Amino acid sequence: MHLAQLNVAQLREPLDSPALASFLAALAPIYEVSDAAPGFVWRMQEGDGPTDLIQHDYGPMLVVNLSVWESRETLWNFVYRSAHLGVLQRRREWFLRMAEPYTVMWWVPEGHLPPLDEAIARLELLRAQGPGPEAFTFKDFYDSSDAACLPAAAEVRK
């Protein structure tokens, strides 16, 4: 099993705003760090350009990031023990505070690359029911063995 993660953020201002120039400038270097990180499997990309954000139907002010990792440890190391941490610490400059969960993780069978609608459904599940084996966070983490026996995991493996 691999670990999928989605995080969403509400922009403070439109992407073409001067206030977001430093965010856009940070994307290429952080994508290079993530793509080269031990345990990185995949990230959803809209195009070849580093500022080509994932297009979706959830509003122009919502930025989404979707990726797959080999394990909790490899994702944790990227998020909190790489250059990503410095960008993460600046998130309040670019994004509004969210009162509801904005990040979710779930286990996927190796080789499965989750589509955005699947990821959004996991986030909605976390928001509606709280953490469980199908949708969780670093704080309330579930091992892959908890998710491997769920019907959804069995369906994906077919």
C-alpha positions in Angstrom: 0.0 0.0 0.0 1.0 3.6 -0.7 -0.1 6.7 1.1 -2.1 9.3 -0.8 -2.4 12.8 0.4 -4.5 15.8 -0.5 -4.2 19.3 0.8 -6.3 22.3 -0.2 -5.9 26.0 0.5 -8.0 29.1 0.0 -6.0 31.9 -1.6 -6.0 35.3 0.1 -5.9 37.0 -3.3 -6.1 36.0 -7.0 -3.1 34.0 -8.3 -2.0 36.9 -10.5 -1.8 39.2 -7.4 1.6 40.6 -6.5 1.1 39.3 -3.0 1.2 35.7 -4.4 4.4 36.2 -6.5 6.5 34.6 -3.7 4.2 31.6 -3.5 4.4 31.0 -7.3 8.2 31.5 -7.2 8.5 28.8 -4.5 6.6 26.2 -6.5 9.4 25.0 -8.9 12.0 24.6 -6.2 9.6 22.7 -3.9 8.4 20.5 -6.7 12.0 19.6 -7.4 12.5 18.7 -3.7 9.3 16.6 -3.6 10.0 14.8 -6.8 13.5 13.9 -5.7 12.5 13.0 -2.1 13.0 9.4 -0.9 9.6 7.7 -1.0 8.0 10.0 -3.4 5.8 8.1 -5.9 3.7 10.6 -7.8 2.0 14.0 -7.8 -0.9 15.2 -9.9 0.3 17.8 -12.4 -1.7 20.0 -14.7 1.1 20.8 -17.2 4.8 20.9 -17.5 5.3 24.4 -16.0 6.0 24.7 -12.3 3.2 27.2 -11.8 0.6 25.1 -13.7 -1.7 24.4 -10.7 -4.2 21.6 -10.8 -7.4 22.8 -12.6 -10.7 21.9 -10.9 -14.3 22.9 -10.5 -14.1 23.9 -6.8 -13.6 27.6 -7.3 -10.8 29.8 -8.6 -9.5 30.6 -5.1 -8.9 27.0 -4.1 -5.4 25.5 -4.6 -5.1 21.7 -4.4 -2.1 19.4 -4.1 -2.4 15.6 -4.5 0.5 13.2 -4.2 1.3 9.6 -3.4 4.1 8.4 -1.1 5.6 5.1 -0.1 4.9 5.6 3.6 4.0 8.0 6.4 7.6 8.5 7.2 8.6 9.5 3.7 5.7 12.0 3.5 6.5 13.4 7.0 10.2 13.8 6.1 9.3 15.8 3.0 6.7 18.0 4.8 8.6 18.7 8.0 12.3 17.9 7.3 13.0 19.4 3.9 12.9 22.8 2.3 9.2 22.4 2.2 9.0 23.4 5.9 10.1 26.9 5.1 7.3 27.3 2.6 4.8 25.7 4.9 5.7 28.2 7.6 4.8 31.0 5.2 1.3 29.7 4.3 -0.5 32.4 6.2 1.0 35.0 3.9 -0.8 33.4 0.9 -3.8 31.4 2.3 -6.7 32.0 4.6 -7.1 30.0 7.8 -9.5 27.2 7.3 -11.9 26.1 10.2 -12.3 22.6 8.8 -9.7 20.0 7.8 -7.7 21.0 4.8 -5.5 17.9 4.5 -6.3 14.2 4.3 -4.5 11.0 3.8 -5.6 7.5 2.9 -4.0 4.3 1.7 -4.1 3.2 -1.9 -2.9 0.0 -3.5 0.5 0.3 -5.0 0.2 1.6 -8.6 -3.1 3.4 -8.0 -3.0 7.1 -8.8 -6.1 8.7 -7.3 -8.1 11.1 -9.4 -9.0 14.4 -7.8 -12.7 13.5 -7.2 -11.6 10.5 -5.1 -9.3 12.8 -3.1 -12.0 15.4 -2.5 -14.4 12.6 -1.5 -11.8 11.5 1.2 -11.5 15.1 2.5 -15.3 15.4 2.6 -15.4 12.1 4.5 -12.9 13.3 7.0 -14.8 16.5 7.5 -18.1 14.7 7.9 -17.1 11.7 10.1 -13.7 12.6 11.5 -10.6 10.4 11.1 -10.9 6.7 10.4 -9.1 4.1 8.3 -10.5 5.6 5.0 -9.5 9.3 5.7 -7.1 10.5 8.4 -4.3 13.0 9.2 -0.8 12.9 10.7 -2.3 13.5 14.1 -4.9 10.8 13.8 -3.1 8.3 11.7 -4.2 4.8 10.6 -1.8 2.1 9.5 -2.2 0.6 6.1 -3.3 -2.7 7.6 -6.4 -0.9 8.9 -7.3 0.2 5.4 -6.3 -2.9 3.5 -9.3 -4.8 4.6 -11.8 -2.1 3.7 -14.2 -2.9 0.8 -13.0 0.2 -1.2 -9.4 -1.1 -1.1 -10.6 -4.5 -2.4 -12.5 -2.8 -5.3 -9.5 -0.8 -6.4 -7.3 -4.0 -6.5 -9.7 -5.8 -8.8 
